[in-house]
Amino acid sequence: MTIGNTERKLINFLHQEIELTNADIAVALRHREFDNGPLPMLLWQYGLVDLDQLEQILDWLDNHRQ
C-alpha cells in the first residue's frame, strides 16, 4: 500500500496534534486493508480517537485537501 502526500501529512498531524502512537495508526492502517474505509473513521471505529478528536481530524482534512 502506498501512502500519498496528503495521507503522510495526516499521519504527521495524528502524531503531533492528536498524539496517536505508531501502533495506534498501524492498527487502523491494517484494518483499512480489509474494511477499505477512511482512516479517520477506522480510528474512531476502533476506539483510537473520540468524537472530538474525529472532528479535529475531519476539519484538518477539509483544510488540507489537494
PDB file of N, H, CA, C and O in Angstrom:
ATOM      1  N   MET A   1       0.849  -1.174   0.000  1.00  0.00           N
ATOM      2  CA  MET A   1       0.000   0.000   0.000  1.00  0.00           C
ATOM      3  C   MET A   1       0.894   1.236   0.000  1.00  0.00           C
ATOM      4  O   MET A   1       1.795   1.369   0.829  1.00  0.00           O
ATOM      5  N   THR A   2       0.634   2.123  -0.928  1.00  0.00           N
ATOM      6  H   THR A   2      -0.098   2.016  -1.601  1.00  0.00           H
ATOM      7  CA  THR A   2       1.399   3.362  -0.977  1.00  0.00           C
ATOM      8  C   THR A   2       0.630   4.461  -0.260  1.00  0.00           C
ATOM      9  O   THR A   2      -0.600   4.490  -0.255  1.00  0.00           O
ATOM     10  N   ILE A   3       1.387   5.354   0.337  1.00  0.00           N
ATOM     11  H   ILE A   3       2.387   5.330   0.333  1.00  0.00           H
ATOM     12  CA  ILE A   3       0.796   6.460   1.087  1.00  0.00           C
ATOM     13  C   ILE A   3       1.063   7.741   0.320  1.00  0.00           C
ATOM     14  O   ILE A   3       2.209   8.064   0.007  1.00  0.00           O
ATOM     15  N   GLY A   4      -0.008   8.469   0.019  1.00  0.00           N
ATOM     16  H   GLY A   4      -0.939   8.207   0.274  1.00  0.00           H
ATOM     17  CA  GLY A   4       0.115   9.724  -0.707  1.00  0.00           C
ATOM     18  C   GLY A   4       0.583  10.856   0.192  1.00  0.00           C
ATOM     19  O   GLY A   4       0.694  10.702   1.409  1.00  0.00           O
ATOM     20  N   ASN A   5       0.852  11.986  -0.427  1.00  0.00           N
ATOM     21  H   ASN A   5       0.762  12.111  -1.415  1.00  0.00           H
ATOM     22  CA  ASN A   5       1.361  13.148   0.294  1.00  0.00           C
ATOM     23  C   ASN A   5       0.380  13.645   1.355  1.00  0.00           C
ATOM     24  O   ASN A   5       0.783  13.948   2.478  1.00  0.00           O
ATOM     25  N   THR A   6      -0.904  13.731   1.004  1.00  0.00           N
ATOM     26  H   THR A   6      -1.230  13.485   0.091  1.00  0.00           H
ATOM     27  CA  THR A   6      -1.898  14.197   1.972  1.00  0.00           C
ATOM     28  C   THR A   6      -1.994  13.234   3.140  1.00  0.00           C
ATOM     29  O   THR A   6      -2.091  13.658   4.291  1.00  0.00           O
ATOM     30  N   GLU A   7      -1.967  11.939   2.851  1.00  0.00           N
ATOM     31  H   GLU A   7      -1.888  11.595   1.916  1.00  0.00           H
ATOM     32  CA  GLU A   7      -2.054  10.959   3.929  1.00  0.00           C
ATOM     33  C   GLU A   7      -0.815  11.012   4.824  1.00  0.00           C
ATOM     34  O   GLU A   7      -0.919  10.842   6.038  1.00  0.00           O
ATOM     35  N   ARG A   8       0.336  11.244   4.238  1.00  0.00           N
ATOM     36  H   ARG A   8       0.420  11.382   3.251  1.00  0.00           H
ATOM     37  CA  ARG A   8       1.562  11.378   5.028  1.00  0.00           C
ATOM     38  C   ARG A   8       1.440  12.570   5.984  1.00  0.00           C
ATOM     39  O   ARG A   8       1.823  12.484   7.150  1.00  0.00           O
ATOM     40  N   LYS A   9       0.901  13.683   5.470  1.00  0.00           N
ATOM     41  H   LYS A   9       0.590  13.753   4.522  1.00  0.00           H
ATOM     42  CA  LYS A   9       0.692  14.867   6.313  1.00  0.00           C
ATOM     43  C   LYS A   9      -0.352  14.587   7.388  1.00  0.00           C
ATOM     44  O   LYS A   9      -0.221  15.050   8.521  1.00  0.00           O
ATOM     45  N   LEU A  10      -1.393  13.827   7.033  1.00  0.00           N
ATOM     46  H   LEU A  10      -1.500  13.450   6.113  1.00  0.00           H
ATOM     47  CA  LEU A  10      -2.409  13.453   8.016  1.00  0.00           C
ATOM     48  C   LEU A  10      -1.786  12.628   9.136  1.00  0.00           C
ATOM     49  O   LEU A  10      -2.062  12.870  10.311  1.00  0.00           O
ATOM     50  N   ILE A  11      -0.962  11.672   8.787  1.00  0.00           N
ATOM     51  H   ILE A  11      -0.738  11.476   7.833  1.00  0.00           H
ATOM     52  CA  ILE A  11      -0.313  10.836   9.803  1.00  0.00           C
ATOM     53  C   ILE A  11       0.573  11.687  10.701  1.00  0.00           C
ATOM     54  O   ILE A  11       0.618  11.472  11.912  1.00  0.00           O
ATOM     55  N   ASN A  12       1.269  12.640  10.125  1.00  0.00           N
ATOM     56  H   ASN A  12       1.232  12.815   9.142  1.00  0.00           H
ATOM     57  CA  ASN A  12       2.073  13.565  10.920  1.00  0.00           C
ATOM     58  C   ASN A  12       1.178  14.352  11.884  1.00  0.00           C
ATOM     59  O   ASN A  12       1.523  14.517  13.054  1.00  0.00           O
ATOM     60  N   PHE A  13       0.036  14.835  11.399  1.00  0.00           N
ATOM     61  H   PHE A  13      -0.244  14.701  10.448  1.00  0.00           H
ATOM     62  CA  PHE A  13      -0.936  15.541  12.238  1.00  0.00           C
ATOM     63  C   PHE A  13      -1.433  14.630  13.363  1.00  0.00           C
ATOM     64  O   PHE A  13      -1.549  15.062  14.510  1.00  0.00           O
ATOM     65  N   LEU A  14      -1.725  13.380  13.033  1.00  0.00           N
ATOM     66  H   LEU A  14      -1.631  13.029  12.101  1.00  0.00           H
ATOM     67  CA  LEU A  14      -2.203  12.437  14.049  1.00  0.00           C
ATOM     68  C   LEU A  14      -1.168  12.233  15.148  1.00  0.00           C
ATOM     69  O   LEU A  14      -1.520  12.100  16.320  1.00  0.00           O
ATOM     70  N   HIS A  15       0.100  12.208  14.772  1.00  0.00           N
ATOM     71  H   HIS A  15       0.386  12.315  13.819  1.00  0.00           H
ATOM     72  CA  HIS A  15       1.172  12.073  15.766  1.00  0.00           C
ATOM     73  C   HIS A  15       1.295  13.336  16.614  1.00  0.00           C
ATOM     74  O   HIS A  15       1.309  13.265  17.843  1.00  0.00           O
ATOM     75  N   GLN A  16       1.383  14.474  15.964  1.00  0.00           N
ATOM     76  H   GLN A  16       1.372  14.531  14.966  1.00  0.00           H
ATOM     77  CA  GLN A  16       1.712  15.714  16.663  1.00  0.00           C
ATOM     78  C   GLN A  16       0.538  16.332  17.407  1.00  0.00           C
ATOM     79  O   GLN A  16       0.693  16.762  18.550  1.00  0.00           O
ATOM     80  N   GLU A  17      -0.620  16.385  16.788  1.00  0.00           N
ATOM     81  H   GLU A  17      -0.747  16.036  15.860  1.00  0.00           H
ATOM     82  CA  GLU A  17      -1.755  17.091  17.382  1.00  0.00           C
ATOM     83  C   GLU A  17      -2.696  16.174  18.158  1.00  0.00           C
ATOM     84  O   GLU A  17      -3.175  16.535  19.233  1.00  0.00           O
ATOM     85  N   ILE A  18      -2.954  15.010  17.623  1.00  0.00           N
ATOM     86  H   ILE A  18      -2.565  14.716  16.750  1.00  0.00           H
ATOM     87  CA  ILE A  18      -3.875  14.079  18.274  1.00  0.00           C
ATOM     88  C   ILE A  18      -3.105  13.157  19.224  1.00  0.00           C
ATOM     89  O   ILE A  18      -3.697  12.512  20.089  1.00  0.00           O
ATOM     90  N   GLU A  19      -1.791  13.101  19.056  1.00  0.00           N
ATOM     91  H   GLU A  19      -1.310  13.625  18.353  1.00  0.00           H
ATOM     92  CA  GLU A  19      -0.881  12.329  19.905  1.00  0.00           C
ATOM     93  C   GLU A  19      -1.146  10.824  19.862  1.00  0.00           C
ATOM     94  O   GLU A  19      -1.101  10.138  20.883  1.00  0.00           O
ATOM     95  N   LEU A  20      -1.422  10.329  18.654  1.00  0.00           N
ATOM     96  H   LEU A  20      -1.459  10.886  17.824  1.00  0.00           H
ATOM     97  CA  LEU A  20      -1.549   8.889  18.477  1.00  0.00           C
ATOM     98  C   LEU A  20      -0.162   8.274  18.326  1.00  0.00           C
ATOM     99  O   LEU A  20       0.769   8.917  17.842  1.00  0.00           O
ATOM    100  N   THR A  21      -0.044   7.041  18.742  1.00  0.00           N
ATOM    101  H   THR A  21      -0.800   6.519  19.136  1.00  0.00           H
ATOM    102  CA  THR A  21       1.228   6.329  18.609  1.00  0.00           C
ATOM    103  C   THR A  21       1.310   5.663  17.234  1.00  0.00           C
ATOM    104  O   THR A  21       0.315   5.553  16.517  1.00  0.00           O
ATOM    105  N   ASN A  22       2.511   5.225  16.889  1.00  0.00           N
ATOM    106  H   ASN A  22       3.319   5.314  17.471  1.00  0.00           H
ATOM    107  CA  ASN A  22       2.682   4.460  15.651  1.00  0.00           C
ATOM    108  C   ASN A  22       1.810   3.212  15.671  1.00  0.00           C
ATOM    109  O   ASN A  22       1.244   2.823  14.650  1.00  0.00           O
ATOM    110  N   ALA A  23       1.706   2.587  16.845  1.00  0.00           N
ATOM    111  H   ALA A  23       2.166   2.903  17.674  1.00  0.00           H
ATOM    112  CA  ALA A  23       0.901   1.368  16.971  1.00  0.00           C
ATOM    113  C   ALA A  23      -0.577   1.656  16.714  1.00  0.00           C
ATOM    114  O   ALA A  23      -1.252   0.873  16.045  1.00  0.00           O
ATOM    115  N   ASP A  24      -1.084   2.773  17.241  1.00  0.00           N
ATOM    116  H   ASP A  24      -0.536   3.409  17.784  1.00  0.00           H
ATOM    117  CA  ASP A  24      -2.486   3.148  17.007  1.00  0.00           C
ATOM    118  C   ASP A  24      -2.760   3.301  15.515  1.00  0.00           C
ATOM    119  O   ASP A  24      -3.740   2.768  14.994  1.00  0.00           O
ATOM    120  N   ILE A  25      -1.898   4.023  14.849  1.00  0.00           N
ATOM    121  H   ILE A  25      -1.102   4.457  15.273  1.00  0.00           H
ATOM    122  CA  ILE A  25      -2.080   4.280  13.420  1.00  0.00           C
ATOM    123  C   ILE A  25      -1.928   2.985  12.627  1.00  0.00           C
ATOM    124  O   ILE A  25      -2.656   2.758  11.660  1.00  0.00           O
ATOM    125  N   ALA A  26      -0.990   2.143  13.032  1.00  0.00           N
ATOM    126  H   ALA A  26      -0.399   2.328  13.817  1.00  0.00           H
ATOM    127  CA  ALA A  26      -0.779   0.866  12.342  1.00  0.00           C
ATOM    128  C   ALA A  26      -2.019  -0.019  12.424  1.00  0.00           C
ATOM    129  O   ALA A  26      -2.357  -0.704  11.458  1.00  0.00           O
ATOM    130  N   VAL A  27      -2.698  -0.008  13.571  1.00  0.00           N
ATOM    131  H   VAL A  27      -2.423   0.548  14.355  1.00  0.00           H
ATOM    132  CA  VAL A  27      -3.927  -0.797  13.718  1.00  0.00           C
ATOM    133  C   VAL A  27      -4.951  -0.364  12.680  1.00  0.00           C
ATOM    134  O   VAL A  27      -5.532  -1.199  11.987  1.00  0.00           O
ATOM    135  N   ALA A  28      -5.170   0.941  12.574  1.00  0.00           N
ATOM    136  H   ALA A  28      -4.698   1.619  13.137  1.00  0.00           H
ATOM    137  CA  ALA A  28      -6.161   1.454  11.620  1.00  0.00           C
ATOM    138  C   ALA A  28      -5.743   1.161  10.181  1.00  0.00           C
ATOM    139  O   ALA A  28      -6.576   0.783   9.357  1.00  0.00           O
ATOM    140  N   LEU A  29      -4.463   1.332   9.877  1.00  0.00           N
ATOM    141  H   LEU A  29      -3.787   1.638  10.547  1.00  0.00           H
ATOM    142  CA  LEU A  29      -3.990   1.061   8.517  1.00  0.00           C
ATOM    143  C   LEU A  29      -4.141  -0.419   8.169  1.00  0.00           C
ATOM    144  O   LEU A  29      -4.487  -0.763   7.038  1.00  0.00           O
ATOM    145  N   ARG A  30      -3.884  -1.281   9.130  1.00  0.00           N
ATOM    146  H   ARG A  30      -3.603  -1.001  10.048  1.00  0.00           H
ATOM    147  CA  ARG A  30      -4.020  -2.719   8.907  1.00  0.00           C
ATOM    148  C   ARG A  30      -5.486  -3.074   8.635  1.00  0.00           C
ATOM    149  O   ARG A  30      -5.786  -3.859   7.736  1.00  0.00           O
ATOM    150  N   HIS A  31      -6.387  -2.489   9.417  1.00  0.00           N
ATOM    151  H   HIS A  31      -6.143  -1.851  10.147  1.00  0.00           H
ATOM    152  CA  HIS A  31      -7.809  -2.781   9.230  1.00  0.00           C
ATOM    153  C   HIS A  31      -8.340  -2.178   7.938  1.00  0.00           C
ATOM    154  O   HIS A  31      -9.280  -2.708   7.346  1.00  0.00           O
ATOM    155  N   ARG A  32      -7.749  -1.083   7.499  1.00  0.00           N
ATOM    156  H   ARG A  32      -6.986  -0.652   7.980  1.00  0.00           H
ATOM    157  CA  ARG A  32      -8.204  -0.448   6.263  1.00  0.00           C
ATOM    158  C   ARG A  32      -7.992  -1.371   5.066  1.00  0.00           C
ATOM    159  O   ARG A  32      -8.748  -1.312   4.096  1.00  0.00           O
ATOM    160  N   GLU A  33      -6.976  -2.218   5.129  1.00  0.00           N
ATOM    161  H   GLU A  33      -6.362  -2.267   5.918  1.00  0.00           H
ATOM    162  CA  GLU A  33      -6.737  -3.167   4.040  1.00  0.00           C
ATOM    163  C   GLU A  33      -7.922  -4.111   3.863  1.00  0.00           C
ATOM    164  O   GLU A  33      -8.182  -4.585   2.757  1.00  0.00           O
ATOM    165  N   PHE A  34      -8.643  -4.385   4.957  1.00  0.00           N
ATOM    166  H   PHE A  34      -8.432  -4.000   5.856  1.00  0.00           H
ATOM    167  CA  PHE A  34      -9.782  -5.299   4.904  1.00  0.00           C
ATOM    168  C   PHE A  34     -11.107  -4.553   4.785  1.00  0.00           C
ATOM    169  O   PHE A  34     -11.995  -4.977   4.046  1.00  0.00           O
ATOM    170  N   ASP A  35     -11.242  -3.441   5.509  1.00  0.00           N
ATOM    171  H   ASP A  35     -10.521  -3.096   6.109  1.00  0.00           H
ATOM    172  CA  ASP A  35     -12.500  -2.690   5.534  1.00  0.00           C
ATOM    173  C   ASP A  35     -12.593  -1.674   4.406  1.00  0.00           C
ATOM    174  O   ASP A  35     -13.692  -1.311   3.985  1.00  0.00           O
ATOM    175  N   ASN A  36     -11.452  -1.216   3.916  1.00  0.00           N
ATOM    176  H   ASN A  36     -10.560  -1.511   4.258  1.00  0.00           H
ATOM    177  CA  ASN A  36     -11.375  -0.204   2.870  1.00  0.00           C
ATOM    178  C   ASN A  36     -12.112   1.076   3.251  1.00  0.00           C
ATOM    179  O   ASN A  36     -12.675   1.754   2.391  1.00  0.00           O
ATOM    180  N   GLY A  37     -12.108   1.402   4.537  1.00  0.00           N
ATOM    181  H   GLY A  37     -11.651   0.851   5.235  1.00  0.00           H
ATOM    182  CA  GLY A  37     -12.766   2.619   5.000  1.00  0.00           C
ATOM    183  C   GLY A  37     -11.783   3.759   5.147  1.00  0.00           C
ATOM    184  O   GLY A  37     -10.570   3.549   5.128  1.00  0.00           O
ATOM    185  N   PRO A  38     -12.309   4.975   5.293  1.00  0.00           N
ATOM    186  CA  PRO A  38     -11.435   6.136   5.505  1.00  0.00           C
ATOM    187  C   PRO A  38     -10.699   6.018   6.847  1.00  0.00           C
ATOM    188  O   PRO A  38     -11.276   5.598   7.851  1.00  0.00           O
ATOM    189  N   LEU A  39      -9.449   6.387   6.844  1.00  0.00           N
ATOM    190  H   LEU A  39      -8.981   6.728   6.029  1.00  0.00           H
ATOM    191  CA  LEU A  39      -8.612   6.272   8.040  1.00  0.00           C
ATOM    192  C   LEU A  39      -9.242   6.926   9.272  1.00  0.00           C
ATOM    193  O   LEU A  39      -9.266   6.294  10.329  1.00  0.00           O
ATOM    194  N   PRO A  40      -9.757   8.168   9.189  1.00  0.00           N
ATOM    195  CA  PRO A  40     -10.347   8.779  10.391  1.00  0.00           C
ATOM    196  C   PRO A  40     -11.506   7.963  10.977  1.00  0.00           C
ATOM    197  O   PRO A  40     -11.639   7.854  12.196  1.00  0.00           O
ATOM    198  N   MET A  41     -12.331   7.399  10.113  1.00  0.00           N
ATOM    199  H   MET A  41     -12.223   7.488   9.123  1.00  0.00           H
ATOM    200  CA  MET A  41     -13.463   6.608  10.605  1.00  0.00           C
ATOM    201  C   MET A  41     -12.993   5.312  11.255  1.00  0.00           C
ATOM    202  O   MET A  41     -13.575   4.865  12.243  1.00  0.00           O
ATOM    203  N   LEU A  42     -11.952   4.712  10.709  1.00  0.00           N
ATOM    204  H   LEU A  42     -11.479   5.075   9.906  1.00  0.00           H
ATOM    205  CA  LEU A  42     -11.413   3.494  11.314  1.00  0.00           C
ATOM    206  C   LEU A  42     -10.792   3.788  12.674  1.00  0.00           C
ATOM    207  O   LEU A  42     -10.927   2.995  13.606  1.00  0.00           O
ATOM    208  N   LEU A  43     -10.115   4.922  12.789  1.00  0.00           N
ATOM    209  H   LEU A  43     -10.006   5.567  12.033  1.00  0.00           H
ATOM    210  CA  LEU A  43      -9.549   5.305  14.086  1.00  0.00           C
ATOM    211  C   LEU A  43     -10.651   5.432  15.127  1.00  0.00           C
ATOM    212  O   LEU A  43     -10.487   5.004  16.269  1.00  0.00           O
ATOM    213  N   TRP A  44     -11.772   6.022  14.732  1.00  0.00           N
ATOM    214  H   TRP A  44     -11.905   6.370  13.804  1.00  0.00           H
ATOM    215  CA  TRP A  44     -12.900   6.193  15.647  1.00  0.00           C
ATOM    216  C   TRP A  44     -13.578   4.848  15.921  1.00  0.00           C
ATOM    217  O   TRP A  44     -13.889   4.525  17.067  1.00  0.00           O
ATOM    218  N   GLN A  45     -13.800   4.078  14.870  1.00  0.00           N
ATOM    219  H   GLN A  45     -13.547   4.341  13.939  1.00  0.00           H
ATOM    220  CA  GLN A  45     -14.483   2.792  15.000  1.00  0.00           C
ATOM    221  C   GLN A  45     -13.756   1.861  15.969  1.00  0.00           C
ATOM    222  O   GLN A  45     -14.393   1.119  16.716  1.00  0.00           O
ATOM    223  N   TYR A  46     -12.436   1.902  15.956  1.00  0.00           N
ATOM    224  H   TYR A  46     -11.918   2.505  15.350  1.00  0.00           H
ATOM    225  CA  TYR A  46     -11.661   1.021  16.828  1.00  0.00           C
ATOM    226  C   TYR A  46     -11.306   1.673  18.162  1.00  0.00           C
ATOM    227  O   TYR A  46     -10.480   1.152  18.912  1.00  0.00           O
ATOM    228  N   GLY A  47     -11.934   2.816  18.455  1.00  0.00           N
ATOM    229  H   GLY A  47     -12.605   3.239  17.846  1.00  0.00           H
ATOM    230  CA  GLY A  47     -11.770   3.443  19.765  1.00  0.00           C
ATOM    231  C   GLY A  47     -10.435   4.130  19.967  1.00  0.00           C
ATOM    232  O   GLY A  47     -10.026   4.363  21.104  1.00  0.00           O
ATOM    233  N   LEU A  48      -9.750   4.458  18.884  1.00  0.00           N
ATOM    234  H   LEU A  48     -10.082   4.269  17.960  1.00  0.00           H
ATOM    235  CA  LEU A  48      -8.436   5.091  18.997  1.00  0.00           C
ATOM    236  C   LEU A  48      -8.532   6.610  19.092  1.00  0.00           C
ATOM    237  O   LEU A  48      -7.588   7.269  19.528  1.00  0.00           O
ATOM    238  N   VAL A  49      -9.674   7.165  18.683  1.00  0.00           N
ATOM    239  H   VAL A  49     -10.440   6.629  18.329  1.00  0.00           H
ATOM    240  CA  VAL A  49      -9.946   8.596  18.865  1.00  0.00           C
ATOM    241  C   VAL A  49     -11.391   8.744  19.333  1.00  0.00           C
ATOM    242  O   VAL A  49     -12.237   7.897  19.047  1.00  0.00           O
ATOM    243  N   ASP A  50     -11.662   9.833  20.057  1.00  0.00           N
ATOM    244  H   ASP A  50     -10.975  10.522  20.289  1.00  0.00           H
ATOM    245  CA  ASP A  50     -13.038  10.107  20.471  1.00  0.00           C
ATOM    246  C   ASP A  50     -13.700  11.028  19.440  1.00  0.00           C
ATOM    247  O   ASP A  50     -13.077  11.408  18.449  1.00  0.00           O
ATOM    248  N   LEU A  51     -14.952  11.378  19.680  1.00  0.00           N
ATOM    249  H   LEU A  51     -15.458  11.070  20.485  1.00  0.00           H
ATOM    250  CA  LEU A  51     -15.683  12.191  18.703  1.00  0.00           C
ATOM    251  C   LEU A  51     -15.070  13.572  18.510  1.00  0.00           C
ATOM    252  O   LEU A  51     -15.043  14.083  17.391  1.00  0.00           O
ATOM    253  N   ASP A  52     -14.578  14.181  19.584  1.00  0.00           N
ATOM    254  H   ASP A  52     -14.600  13.765  20.493  1.00  0.00           H
ATOM    255  CA  ASP A  52     -13.932  15.490  19.454  1.00  0.00           C
ATOM    256  C   ASP A  52     -12.679  15.397  18.590  1.00  0.00           C
ATOM    257  O   ASP A  52     -12.439  16.255  17.740  1.00  0.00           O
ATOM    258  N   GLN A  53     -11.887  14.357  18.809  1.00  0.00           N
ATOM    259  H   GLN A  53     -12.082  13.660  19.499  1.00  0.00           H
ATOM    260  CA  GLN A  53     -10.683  14.166  18.007  1.00  0.00           C
ATOM    261  C   GLN A  53     -11.038  13.865  16.553  1.00  0.00           C
ATOM    262  O   GLN A  53     -10.371  14.343  15.636  1.00  0.00           O
ATOM    263  N   LEU A  54     -12.088  13.074  16.346  1.00  0.00           N
ATOM    264  H   LEU A  54     -12.630  12.686  17.091  1.00  0.00           H
ATOM    265  CA  LEU A  54     -12.536  12.782  14.986  1.00  0.00           C
ATOM    266  C   LEU A  54     -12.923  14.072  14.274  1.00  0.00           C
ATOM    267  O   LEU A  54     -12.591  14.263  13.104  1.00  0.00           O
ATOM    268  N   GLU A  55     -13.621  14.954  14.973  1.00  0.00           N
ATOM    269  H   GLU A  55     -13.891  14.799  15.923  1.00  0.00           H
ATOM    270  CA  GLU A  55     -13.996  16.237  14.378  1.00  0.00           C
ATOM    271  C   GLU A  55     -12.762  17.058  14.023  1.00  0.00           C
ATOM    272  O   GLU A  55     -12.718  17.683  12.963  1.00  0.00           O
ATOM    273  N   GLN A  56     -11.753  17.062  14.904  1.00  0.00           N
ATOM    274  H   GLN A  56     -11.789  16.554  15.765  1.00  0.00           H
ATOM    275  CA  GLN A  56     -10.492  17.760  14.608  1.00  0.00           C
ATOM    276  C   GLN A  56      -9.848  17.203  13.341  1.00  0.00           C
ATOM    277  O   GLN A  56      -9.375  17.957  12.491  1.00  0.00           O
ATOM    278  N   ILE A  57      -9.834  15.894  13.225  1.00  0.00           N
ATOM    279  H   ILE A  57     -10.218  15.281  13.916  1.00  0.00           H
ATOM    280  CA  ILE A  57      -9.219  15.242  12.070  1.00  0.00           C
ATOM    281  C   ILE A  57      -9.974  15.598  10.789  1.00  0.00           C
ATOM    282  O   ILE A  57      -9.365  15.923   9.770  1.00  0.00           O
ATOM    283  N   LEU A  58     -11.297  15.536  10.850  1.00  0.00           N
ATOM    284  H   LEU A  58     -11.792  15.273  11.678  1.00  0.00           H
ATOM    285  CA  LEU A  58     -12.098  15.855   9.665  1.00  0.00           C
ATOM    286  C   LEU A  58     -11.947  17.321   9.272  1.00  0.00           C
ATOM    287  O   LEU A  58     -11.899  17.645   8.085  1.00  0.00           O
ATOM    288  N   ASP A  59     -11.871  18.207  10.264  1.00  0.00           N
ATOM    289  H   ASP A  59     -11.910  17.944  11.228  1.00  0.00           H
ATOM    290  CA  ASP A  59     -11.625  19.625   9.970  1.00  0.00           C
ATOM    291  C   ASP A  59     -10.267  19.799   9.300  1.00  0.00           C
ATOM    292  O   ASP A  59     -10.141  20.548   8.332  1.00  0.00           O
ATOM    293  N   TRP A  60      -9.251  19.108   9.817  1.00  0.00           N
ATOM    294  H   TRP A  60      -9.353  18.499  10.604  1.00  0.00           H
ATOM    295  CA  TRP A  60      -7.914  19.184   9.231  1.00  0.00           C
ATOM    296  C   TRP A  60      -7.962  18.723   7.772  1.00  0.00           C
ATOM    297  O   TRP A  60      -7.386  19.361   6.891  1.00  0.00           O
ATOM    298  N   LEU A  61      -8.652  17.612   7.530  1.00  0.00           N
ATOM    299  H   LEU A  61      -9.119  17.093   8.246  1.00  0.00           H
ATOM    300  CA  LEU A  61      -8.752  17.093   6.165  1.00  0.00           C
ATOM    301  C   LEU A  61      -9.443  18.088   5.239  1.00  0.00           C
ATOM    302  O   LEU A  61      -9.018  18.280   4.100  1.00  0.00           O
ATOM    303  N   ASP A  62     -10.506  18.720   5.726  1.00  0.00           N
ATOM    304  H   ASP A  62     -10.852  18.565   6.652  1.00  0.00           H
ATOM    305  CA  ASP A  62     -11.204  19.725   4.911  1.00  0.00           C
ATOM    306  C   ASP A  62     -10.276  20.860   4.515  1.00  0.00           C
ATOM    307  O   ASP A  62     -10.378  21.394   3.411  1.00  0.00           O
ATOM    308  N   ASN A  63      -9.380  21.226   5.404  1.00  0.00           N
ATOM    309  H   ASN A  63      -9.297  20.793   6.301  1.00  0.00           H
ATOM    310  CA  ASN A  63      -8.463  22.343   5.155  1.00  0.00           C
ATOM    311  C   ASN A  63      -7.216  21.954   4.366  1.00  0.00           C
ATOM    312  O   ASN A  63      -6.473  22.829   3.922  1.00  0.00           O
ATOM    313  N   HIS A  64      -6.975  20.656   4.184  1.00  0.00           N
ATOM    314  H   HIS A  64      -7.579  19.945   4.545  1.00  0.00           H
ATOM    315  CA  HIS A  64      -5.744  20.207   3.527  1.00  0.00           C
ATOM    316  C   HIS A  64      -5.987  19.327   2.309  1.00  0.00           C
ATOM    317  O   HIS A  64      -5.077  18.624   1.868  1.00  0.00           O
ATOM    318  N   ARG A  65      -7.169  19.350   1.768  1.00  0.00           N
ATOM    319  H   ARG A  65      -7.908  19.921   2.126  1.00  0.00           H
ATOM    320  CA  ARG A  65      -7.449  18.582   0.547  1.00  0.00           C
ATOM    321  C   ARG A  65      -6.708  19.206  -0.618  1.00  0.00           C
ATOM    322  O   ARG A  65      -6.640  20.429  -0.741  1.00  0.00           O
ATOM    323  N   GLN A  66      -6.157  18.362  -1.469  1.00  0.00           N
ATOM    324  H   GLN A  66      -6.212  17.368  -1.369  1.00  0.00           H
ATOM    325  CA  GLN A  66      -5.418  18.862  -2.640  1.00  0.00           C
ATOM    326  C   GLN A  66      -6.327  18.977  -3.824  1.00  0.00           C
ATOM    327  O   GLN A  66      -5.890  19.380  -4.901  1.00  0.00           O
TER     328      GLN A  66
END
